[in-house]
Amino acid sequence: MEAGLRALAHRFVSIADDSTDDDDLRLRKRVGVVAGYIITLGALLLPAMAQGLALSWAAALTMSPVSAVNLFVLARTRRFDRYVMVLILVVTLFPAAIDVALGGMAGSSGGFVFAFVGPLFAILALGPRRATAWLLVYLVILLGLVLVDPLVSSAIAPQPYALRLVFYASNFSVPLVIIFFLVRYTELRRREAQALADDLLTNAIPISIARRLKRGERRIAEVYADTTVLFADLVGFTPWAQRTDPDQVVSFLDDLFSRFDALAATCGVEKIKTIGDSYMAVAGAPEAREDHAQAAIALASGMLGALADARGRLGLAFELRIGLASGSVVGGVIGQKRILFDLWGDTVNVASRMESSGVPGRIQVAPSTWTLLRESSAYSFEAREEVEVKGLGPMTTYLVAQPRGIGQSSGSAQRS
């Protein structure tokens, strides 16, 4: 029974729905349809409110059928804009006619306040720009009522006090309650949209940078003197992606990079971007921290563990190659439509080369990072002599080994 009633209610409120509607348009249409039903049924209550006044019967027998026909035409044509304009005209013109018929603005007990629901609803249904025209219509009609008020008030006797009291109560309660809920609805939608926009913005760029943009800054560029930049790349991913279903490829990357994002947040490292199967992050920018090198290595170690877990579950043979470099970088926001916080400078270039010249399954660091950590008892390193680094020539790099005292280095790498 309950399910049947819900289905029936849904059928009645969705008469304007179209398969191409987005969620916002569909909701605005349904609000408009409900408003039409309220006007259709509410007009029938006018005779009871007006204690049988002949004018109330005339309004009820005109306003209600017009609204009903408007709903019927909407259901047949799905022309929502035309429906809204007729609805606003009904809401605007009927109170004006009643105002004149009852002897003017005082005689109708402020009935024209109902008409203000029209331009207010136009904001919701048609948008702010198109609603302005309907506000002008309201004001022009109001001016006309003011001009003719001396004539009609002297020609038509005022209604009994009890009836005017009922009119005042209804005219200042019903439309203001409608206005309140329309404004409340609009504000709730605005807050939801703002929250969604804030989430999207802070997912795209660091929170501190997003706050600066929201404060009105247009060009953001800073030098961050002490940072450690991380680059990571999946070795063996491209051949696998070429022979694998696209849904599986995207699902794997989404799951893995989501884990990387969570690790970055835990370590206090800022994700910069992903390019294909590559991942870039930085510690020490845009929020400064003294232990940026330690934070970056903690993230790198966690990333190796996350890949090992995913590899074991899926039976894949990927390895992660990670490179780190420390030093000064320039950071800033670029773009207008798809904004991005990015980094530039030698440190970024060196970190990228540490990744590309590194060893699969290992973390390779530049001398700049090794210098910051070599005195720490928490880390040990394996030196790689005469590594040919593209654009930099031969140089000594360092692979992060197990903590001192746990395990031994292997191969020809030299412990440092």
HUCOR-V477625 format. One line per field, one symbol per residue. burial: b if it has 16 or more other C-alpha atoms within 10 Angstrom, else e. A space follows every 50 residues. Layout:
BEGIN
burial=???
END
This chain:
BEGIN
burial=eeeeeeeeeeeebbbbbeeeeeeeebbebbbbbbbbbebbbebbebbeeb eeeebbbebbebbbbbbbebbeebbeebebeebbbbbbbbbbbbbbbbbb bbbbbbbbbbbbbbbbbbbbbbbbbbeeeebeebbebbeebbeebeeebe ebbeeeebbeeebbeebbebbeeebbebbeebeeeeeeeeeeeeeeebee beebbbbebbeeeeeeeeeeeeebebbbbbbbbbbebeeeeeeeeeeeee eeeeebbebbbebbeebbbbbbbeeeebbbbbbbbbbeeeebbbbbbbbb bbbbebbbeeeeeeeeebbbbbbbbbbbbbbbbeeeeeebbbbeeebbbb bbbbbbbbbbbbbbbbbbbbeebeeeeebbbbbbeebebeeeeeeebbbb beeeeeeebeeeeebe
END
